[in-house]
Amino acid sequence: MRLRLKVFLLAVIPLLASVAMIAWAVRQQEKSLSERERALAESTYMANKEAELRHYVDLAQSVIAPLYQSGRDDAATRAEAMRLLAALDYGADGYFFLYDLDGRNLMHPRQPELRGRNLWDLRDAKGQPIIQQLIAKARSGGGYVHYVWQKPSTQQITPKLGYVVELPRWNWMLGTGLYLDDIHATLAQIDQQVSDNVRTTMWWIAGIALAGIAVLGAGGLAFNLSESREADHKLRLLARQVVKSQEDERAHLSRELHDGTSQTLVSIKLLLESAQAQLGREAAQPRGPLSRALVRLNEALHEVRNISHRLRPAELDVLGLPAALEQMGREFSEHSEMAFDMRLGGTASPLPDAVGTVLFRVTQEALTNIEKHADAGQVQLRLIFGATGVRLRIADDGRGFDAQAVALDPRRGIGLRNMRERVESIGGSFRLRSRPGRTEVVADVPATAIRRLSTPDQLAA
């Protein structure tokens, strides 16, 4: 057995054993936890229901208090009190009932057929005298009674909690009650929730165990891949250095063309102009070949200067990225005859050379593509500096193209891929959106990448 596998098993087996013991302990605690939870919930529910019932009865007493305390005992006064109590209901199964202390029903809003009947001997299925218990509790000062009664909404015999009080001057027992089947259903739901929670906990334990095994495996994989990641980092750093070397070489060639070849051509131009002037004094007309040579020399000098500028514009190194982009835009507008608008957002700040160069090259490539393919009339460039980084957005109103098809075709979109790779090489993001009448290129370089590139990376030996 390999050493790595042995180490892995030595780590996994104790983990699985611990998880199994934890799962067993959780399962053992399930029953006691469920019983305690149910008892606590039941006591809380019953306490709330008892308080609710007492409040209802107090409310009913306050409604008939002006009649009861008036001292009148006539039938009309009692009938008005019954009418007021019958009108007091709360929901389909919430009502008040009245009995005299001999067991005769005086009022029952949900079962009017009981009115006038003497129910003193009414008993439930277990032989318990229901009305006698209620009257006894009322005579003893009022209180709560558990009994069974027909629930109006379901017509089923259902456990009920009643609260009764005595109205001794009228020889009445006033009461109300709440059916307990809803409470029992709620308690059953709590039992189910506890069971579901325990089941969920077991799944969590299993998930944690699998996650632990996965972490161990991932740790080994990460250890194996660490050298690969280091090599990838070095490769990226080397790519940036290659790009930097290319830009340095471009700058060197630009200076050589400007300071060397360009100056030589200027000297030749001056000599030819001097010779032309001298010949012009000696002859009536300057010689044609010499004039054409000067024209060609001017064109060559202009071309050399353009090449020097495209290789590495001096504005990028001297004045910074905004000035270099503005100069590029002016030149683009002059030779392409497209309207160009550049706006600067935020407060411009110096950028690392790598960031400025990438954004300059992205703009250069984008303007070249627009001139060649877009058939546009206007180009907009936005350079935005913010706390989160810098954004470059280039948009045109050309005919657009299918960006997805170009990205999938290896023979097309080389310039777009180069732009994306340049931006991503410095830690930025590149987006392209195109439709008829609107094509937009966006390059974002976050502040973290700008700060990292402010300090030159060193390639490890």
C-alpha positions as CSV (number, residue, x, y, z in Angstrom):
1,M,0.0,0.0,0.0
2,R,1.3,3.4,-0.9
3,L,2.4,5.8,1.8
4,R,-0.1,8.5,0.6
5,L,-3.0,6.0,0.7
6,K,-2.0,4.9,4.2
7,V,-1.9,8.5,5.4
8,F,-5.2,9.2,3.8
9,L,-6.8,6.1,5.5
10,L,-5.3,7.0,8.9
11,A,-7.0,10.4,8.6
12,V,-10.4,9.1,7.2
13,I,-11.1,6.1,9.5
14,P,-11.0,8.1,12.8
15,L,-13.1,10.8,11.1
16,L,-15.8,8.3,10.1
17,A,-15.7,6.6,13.6
18,S,-16.2,10.0,15.3
19,V,-19.1,10.9,12.9
20,A,-20.8,7.5,13.6
21,M,-20.6,8.1,17.3
22,I,-22.0,11.6,17.0
23,A,-24.9,10.3,14.8
24,W,-25.7,7.5,17.4
25,A,-25.7,10.1,20.2
26,V,-28.0,12.4,18.2
27,R,-30.4,9.5,17.5
28,Q,-30.5,8.6,21.2
29,Q,-31.4,12.1,22.2
30,E,-34.2,12.3,19.6
31,K,-36.9,10.7,21.8
32,S,-36.2,12.7,25.0
33,L,-35.9,15.9,23.0
34,S,-39.2,15.3,21.3
35,E,-41.0,14.6,24.6
36,R,-39.6,17.8,26.2
37,E,-40.4,19.9,23.2
38,R,-43.9,18.6,23.1
39,A,-44.5,19.1,26.8
40,L,-43.2,22.6,26.7
41,A,-45.3,23.5,23.6
42,E,-48.4,21.9,25.1
43,S,-48.1,23.8,28.4
44,T,-47.5,27.0,26.5
45,Y,-50.5,26.5,24.2
46,M,-52.8,25.6,27.1
47,A,-51.7,28.6,29.1
48,N,-52.4,30.8,26.2
49,K,-55.8,29.2,25.6
50,E,-56.8,29.5,29.2
51,A,-55.9,33.2,29.3
52,E,-57.8,33.6,26.0
53,L,-60.9,31.9,27.5
54,R,-60.8,34.0,30.6
55,H,-60.6,37.1,28.6
56,Y,-63.6,36.1,26.5
57,V,-65.7,35.4,29.6
58,D,-64.6,38.7,31.1
59,L,-65.6,40.4,27.9
60,A,-69.0,38.8,27.9
61,Q,-69.6,39.7,31.6
62,S,-68.7,43.3,30.8
63,V,-71.2,43.4,27.9
64,I,-74.1,42.3,30.1
65,A,-72.9,44.1,33.3
66,P,-75.2,47.2,32.9
67,L,-78.2,44.8,32.7
68,Y,-77.0,42.5,35.5
69,Q,-76.0,45.2,37.9
70,S,-79.2,47.2,37.2
71,G,-81.1,45.2,39.9
72,R,-83.8,44.1,37.4
73,D,-84.8,40.4,37.2
74,D,-87.6,40.6,34.8
75,A,-87.9,38.4,31.7
76,A,-87.2,41.3,29.3
77,T,-83.9,42.2,31.0
78,R,-82.8,38.6,30.9
79,A,-83.9,38.2,27.3
80,E,-81.9,41.2,26.3
81,A,-78.8,39.8,28.1
82,M,-79.2,36.5,26.3
83,R,-79.5,38.4,23.0
84,L,-76.3,40.3,23.6
85,L,-74.4,37.1,24.6
86,A,-75.7,35.2,21.5
87,A,-74.4,38.0,19.3
88,L,-70.9,37.6,20.8
89,D,-69.1,34.9,18.8
90,Y,-65.6,34.5,17.5
91,G,-65.2,32.3,14.5
92,A,-67.2,29.3,13.4
93,D,-66.7,27.4,16.7
94,G,-66.4,30.2,19.2
95,Y,-69.6,31.0,21.1
96,F,-71.1,31.5,24.6
97,F,-73.6,29.3,26.3
98,L,-76.0,29.8,29.2
99,Y,-77.5,27.2,31.6
100,D,-79.4,27.7,34.8
101,L,-78.0,26.0,37.8
102,D,-80.4,23.1,37.5
103,G,-79.0,22.1,34.2
104,R,-81.5,23.6,31.8
105,N,-80.1,25.1,28.7
106,L,-81.1,28.8,28.3
107,M,-79.0,29.7,25.2
108,H,-76.8,27.9,22.7
109,P,-76.1,29.9,19.4
110,R,-74.8,26.8,17.5
111,Q,-77.3,24.2,18.7
112,P,-80.6,26.0,19.2
113,E,-82.4,22.7,19.5
114,L,-80.9,22.4,23.0
115,R,-82.7,25.5,24.3
116,G,-85.1,24.7,27.1
117,R,-83.9,21.2,27.5
118,N,-82.6,19.9,30.9
119,L,-79.2,18.3,30.3
120,W,-78.3,17.6,33.9
121,D,-77.9,13.9,33.3
122,L,-76.0,14.3,30.0
123,R,-72.9,12.1,30.0
124,D,-70.0,11.5,27.6
125,A,-68.8,8.2,26.2
126,K,-66.8,7.5,29.4
127,G,-69.8,8.2,31.6
128,Q,-68.7,11.6,32.9
129,P,-71.6,14.0,33.7
130,I,-70.7,17.0,31.5
131,I,-73.2,19.6,32.6
132,Q,-72.9,18.6,36.3
133,Q,-69.1,19.2,36.1
134,L,-69.6,22.6,34.5
135,I,-72.2,23.8,37.0
136,A,-70.0,22.5,39.9
137,K,-67.0,24.4,38.7
138,A,-69.2,27.6,38.3
139,R,-70.6,27.2,41.8
140,S,-67.1,26.8,43.2
141,G,-66.1,30.3,41.9
142,G,-65.6,29.5,38.2
143,G,-62.7,27.9,36.4
144,Y,-61.7,25.5,33.6
145,V,-63.2,22.2,32.7
146,H,-62.0,19.6,30.2
147,Y,-64.9,17.7,28.5
148,V,-66.0,16.6,25.0
149,W,-68.7,18.3,22.9
150,Q,-69.9,18.4,19.3
151,K,-67.8,20.8,17.2
152,P,-70.1,22.9,15.0
153,S,-67.8,23.1,12.0
154,T,-67.2,19.4,11.7
155,Q,-70.2,17.9,13.6
156,Q,-67.6,15.6,15.4
157,I,-67.3,14.9,19.1
158,T,-64.1,16.7,20.0
159,P,-62.1,17.4,23.2
160,K,-62.9,20.9,24.5
161,L,-61.6,23.2,27.2
162,G,-64.3,25.3,28.8
163,Y,-64.3,28.2,31.2
164,V,-67.5,28.9,33.3
165,V,-68.6,31.5,35.9
166,E,-71.7,31.8,38.0
167,L,-74.2,34.7,37.8
168,P,-75.9,33.9,41.2
169,R,-78.6,36.6,41.2
170,W,-80.1,35.2,38.0
171,N,-79.2,31.6,38.8
172,W,-77.2,31.4,35.6
173,M,-74.0,29.6,34.5
174,L,-72.2,31.5,31.7
175,G,-69.4,29.8,29.8
176,T,-67.4,29.4,26.6
177,G,-64.8,27.0,25.3
178,L,-62.2,26.2,22.8
179,Y,-61.9,22.9,20.9
180,L,-58.6,21.2,21.4
181,D,-58.3,19.3,18.1
182,D,-56.4,22.2,16.6
183,I,-54.0,22.1,19.5
184,H,-53.5,18.4,19.1
185,A,-52.8,18.9,15.4
186,T,-50.3,21.6,16.2
187,L,-48.6,19.3,18.7
188,A,-48.5,16.6,16.1
189,Q,-47.0,19.1,13.7
190,I,-44.3,19.9,16.3
191,D,-43.5,16.2,16.7
192,Q,-43.1,16.0,12.9
193,Q,-40.9,19.1,12.8
194,V,-38.7,17.7,15.6
195,S,-38.4,14.4,13.6
196,D,-37.6,16.4,10.4
197,N,-35.0,18.5,12.3
198,V,-33.3,15.3,13.6
199,R,-33.4,13.8,10.1
200,T,-31.9,17.0,8.7
201,T,-29.3,17.0,11.4
202,M,-28.3,13.5,10.4
203,W,-28.0,14.5,6.8
204,W,-25.9,17.5,7.9
205,I,-23.6,15.1,9.8
206,A,-23.3,12.9,6.8
207,G,-22.7,15.9,4.6
208,I,-20.0,17.2,7.0
209,A,-18.4,13.7,7.0
210,L,-18.3,13.7,3.2
211,A,-17.1,17.3,3.2
212,G,-14.3,16.3,5.6
213,I,-13.3,13.5,3.3
214,A,-13.5,15.8,0.3
215,V,-11.3,18.3,2.1
216,L,-8.7,15.7,2.9
217,G,-8.8,14.6,-0.8
218,A,-8.7,18.2,-2.0
219,G,-5.8,18.9,0.3
220,G,-3.9,16.0,-1.2
221,L,-4.8,17.2,-4.7
222,A,-3.9,20.8,-3.9
223,F,-0.5,19.5,-2.6
224,N,0.0,17.7,-5.9
225,L,-1.1,20.7,-7.9
226,S,0.9,23.3,-6.0
227,E,3.9,22.9,-8.3
228,S,1.6,23.2,-11.3
229,R,0.2,26.4,-9.9
230,E,3.6,27.8,-9.3
231,A,4.6,27.0,-12.8
232,D,1.5,28.7,-14.1
233,H,2.2,31.8,-12.1
234,K,5.7,31.9,-13.5
235,L,4.4,31.4,-17.0
236,R,2.0,34.4,-16.6
237,L,4.8,36.5,-15.2
238,L,7.0,35.5,-18.1
239,A,4.3,36.4,-20.6
240,R,4.0,39.8,-19.0
241,Q,7.7,40.2,-19.2
242,V,7.7,39.1,-22.9
243,V,5.0,41.8,-23.6
244,K,7.1,44.3,-21.7
245,S,10.2,43.4,-23.7
246,Q,8.1,43.8,-26.9
247,E,7.0,47.2,-25.8
248,D,10.5,48.2,-24.8
249,E,11.7,47.1,-28.2
250,R,8.9,49.1,-29.9
251,A,10.0,52.1,-27.9
252,H,13.6,51.6,-28.8
253,L,12.7,51.3,-32.6
254,S,10.5,54.3,-32.3
255,R,13.4,56.4,-30.9
256,E,15.8,55.1,-33.5
257,L,13.4,56.0,-36.3
258,H,12.7,59.4,-34.8
259,D,16.2,60.3,-33.7
260,G,18.1,58.4,-36.4
261,T,16.4,57.6,-39.7
262,S,14.0,60.6,-39.5
263,Q,16.8,63.0,-38.8
264,T,18.8,61.6,-41.7
265,L,15.8,62.0,-44.0
266,V,15.4,65.6,-42.8
267,S,19.1,66.3,-43.6
268,I,18.7,64.8,-47.1
269,K,15.5,66.9,-47.6
270,L,17.3,70.1,-46.7
271,L,20.2,69.3,-49.1
272,L,17.7,68.6,-51.9
273,E,15.8,71.7,-51.2
274,S,19.1,73.7,-51.3
275,A,20.1,72.0,-54.6
276,Q,16.6,72.8,-56.0
277,A,16.9,76.4,-55.0
278,Q,20.4,76.7,-56.5
279,L,19.2,75.1,-59.8
280,G,16.2,77.4,-59.7
281,R,18.5,80.4,-59.8
282,E,20.5,79.0,-62.7
283,A,17.6,77.8,-64.8
284,A,14.3,79.2,-65.7
285,Q,12.4,76.2,-64.3
286,P,13.4,73.7,-61.6
287,R,14.1,70.3,-62.9
288,G,11.2,67.9,-62.7
289,P,13.0,64.8,-61.3
290,L,14.4,66.8,-58.4
291,S,10.9,68.1,-57.5
292,R,9.5,64.6,-57.6
293,A,12.3,63.3,-55.5
294,L,11.5,65.9,-52.8
295,V,7.8,64.9,-52.9
296,R,8.8,61.2,-52.5
297,L,11.2,62.2,-49.7
298,N,8.5,64.1,-47.8
299,E,6.2,61.1,-48.1
300,A,8.9,58.8,-46.8
301,L,9.6,61.2,-43.9
302,H,5.9,61.3,-43.1
303,E,5.6,57.5,-43.2
304,V,8.7,57.1,-41.0
305,R,7.2,59.5,-38.4
306,N,3.9,57.6,-38.5
307,I,5.6,54.3,-38.0
308,S,7.6,55.7,-35.1
309,H,4.4,57.1,-33.5
310,R,2.5,53.8,-33.9
311,L,5.3,51.8,-32.4
312,R,5.4,53.9,-29.2
313,P,3.7,57.3,-29.1
314,A,5.7,59.8,-27.0
315,E,2.5,61.1,-25.4
316,L,2.0,57.8,-23.6
317,D,5.4,58.0,-21.8
318,V,5.5,61.8,-21.4
319,L,1.9,63.0,-20.9
320,G,0.1,59.7,-19.9
321,L,-2.7,57.5,-21.2
322,P,-5.5,60.2,-21.6
323,A,-3.3,62.4,-23.8
324,A,-2.1,59.5,-25.9
325,L,-5.7,58.3,-26.5
326,E,-6.8,61.8,-27.4
327,Q,-4.0,62.2,-29.9
328,M,-4.8,58.7,-31.4
329,G,-8.4,59.7,-31.7
330,R,-7.6,62.9,-33.5
331,E,-5.4,61.1,-36.0
332,F,-8.1,58.4,-36.4
333,S,-10.7,61.0,-37.2
334,E,-8.5,62.8,-39.7
335,H,-7.7,59.8,-41.9
336,S,-11.0,57.8,-41.4
337,E,-13.3,60.8,-41.7
338,M,-15.4,59.5,-38.7
339,A,-16.5,61.7,-35.9
340,F,-14.6,60.9,-32.7
341,D,-15.6,62.0,-29.2
342,M,-13.5,61.3,-26.1
343,R,-14.6,62.0,-22.5
344,L,-12.7,61.5,-19.3
345,G,-14.5,60.5,-16.1
346,G,-13.3,60.9,-12.6
347,T,-9.9,62.2,-11.6
348,A,-7.1,60.9,-13.8
349,S,-4.3,59.3,-11.9
350,P,-1.0,57.8,-13.1
351,L,-1.2,54.2,-14.1
352,P,1.4,51.5,-14.1
353,D,3.2,51.2,-17.5
354,A,1.7,47.8,-18.1
355,V,-1.9,49.0,-17.6
356,G,-1.4,52.1,-19.8
357,T,0.2,50.1,-22.5
358,V,-2.5,47.5,-22.6
359,L,-5.4,50.1,-22.7
360,F,-3.5,52.0,-25.4
361,R,-3.1,48.8,-27.5
362,V,-6.7,47.8,-27.0
363,T,-7.8,51.2,-28.2
364,Q,-5.5,51.0,-31.2
365,E,-6.8,47.6,-32.2
366,A,-10.4,48.6,-31.7
367,L,-10.1,51.7,-33.8
368,T,-8.3,49.7,-36.5
369,N,-11.2,47.2,-36.6
370,I,-13.8,50.0,-36.7
371,E,-12.0,51.6,-39.6
372,K,-11.8,48.4,-41.5
373,H,-15.1,46.7,-40.8
374,A,-17.7,48.8,-39.0
375,D,-18.8,51.3,-41.7
376,A,-19.5,53.6,-38.8
377,G,-20.1,57.4,-38.7
378,Q,-19.2,58.1,-35.0
379,V,-16.9,56.6,-32.4
380,Q,-17.1,57.3,-28.7
381,L,-14.3,56.7,-26.2
382,R,-14.8,56.9,-22.4
383,L,-11.9,56.6,-20.0
384,I,-13.2,56.5,-16.4
385,F,-11.1,56.6,-13.3
386,G,-12.8,55.5,-10.0
387,A,-12.1,54.0,-6.6
388,T,-12.7,50.5,-7.9
389,G,-10.3,50.8,-10.8
390,V,-10.2,52.2,-14.4
391,R,-12.6,51.5,-17.3
392,L,-12.1,51.9,-21.0
393,R,-15.2,51.9,-23.2
394,I,-15.1,52.3,-27.0
395,A,-18.4,52.3,-28.9
396,D,-19.4,52.9,-32.5
397,D,-22.6,53.2,-34.5
398,G,-21.6,50.8,-37.2
399,R,-23.4,47.8,-38.7
400,G,-22.2,45.4,-35.9
401,F,-21.5,41.7,-36.2
402,D,-22.2,38.3,-34.6
403,A,-19.7,38.4,-31.7
404,Q,-20.3,34.7,-30.7
405,A,-19.7,33.4,-34.3
406,V,-16.5,35.5,-34.6
407,A,-15.3,34.1,-31.2
408,L,-15.9,30.5,-32.4
409,D,-14.2,30.9,-35.8
410,P,-10.4,30.4,-35.4
411,R,-9.8,32.3,-38.7
412,R,-11.5,35.4,-37.6
413,G,-11.4,37.7,-34.5
414,I,-7.7,37.4,-33.9
415,G,-7.6,41.1,-33.0
416,L,-10.5,40.6,-30.5
417,R,-8.7,37.6,-28.9
418,N,-5.5,39.6,-28.6
419,M,-7.4,42.4,-26.9
420,R,-9.0,40.0,-24.4
421,E,-5.7,38.2,-23.7
422,R,-3.9,41.5,-23.2
423,V,-6.5,42.7,-20.7
424,E,-6.7,39.4,-18.8
425,S,-2.9,39.2,-18.6
426,I,-2.9,42.2,-16.2
427,G,-5.8,40.9,-14.1
428,G,-8.6,42.8,-15.9
429,S,-11.8,41.8,-17.6
430,F,-12.9,42.3,-21.3
431,R,-16.4,42.5,-22.6
432,L,-17.8,42.8,-26.1
433,R,-21.4,43.5,-27.1
434,S,-22.5,44.1,-30.7
435,R,-25.7,44.6,-32.6
436,P,-26.7,46.6,-35.7
437,G,-26.1,50.3,-34.8
438,R,-24.1,49.7,-31.6
439,T,-20.8,47.8,-31.0
440,E,-19.2,48.3,-27.6
441,V,-15.8,47.2,-26.2
442,V,-15.3,47.5,-22.5
443,A,-12.0,46.8,-20.6
444,D,-12.0,47.0,-16.8
445,V,-8.9,46.9,-14.7
446,P,-9.6,46.7,-10.9
447,A,-7.8,48.7,-8.4
448,T,-6.2,45.6,-6.9
449,A,-4.6,44.7,-10.2
450,I,-3.3,48.3,-10.6
451,R,-1.8,48.2,-7.1
452,R,-0.2,44.9,-7.8
453,L,1.3,46.0,-11.1
454,S,2.7,49.2,-9.5
455,T,5.4,47.0,-8.0
456,P,7.2,45.1,-10.7
457,D,7.1,41.3,-10.3
458,Q,10.3,39.3,-10.3
459,L,10.5,36.0,-12.0
460,A,11.7,33.3,-9.6
461,A,14.9,31.7,-10.5
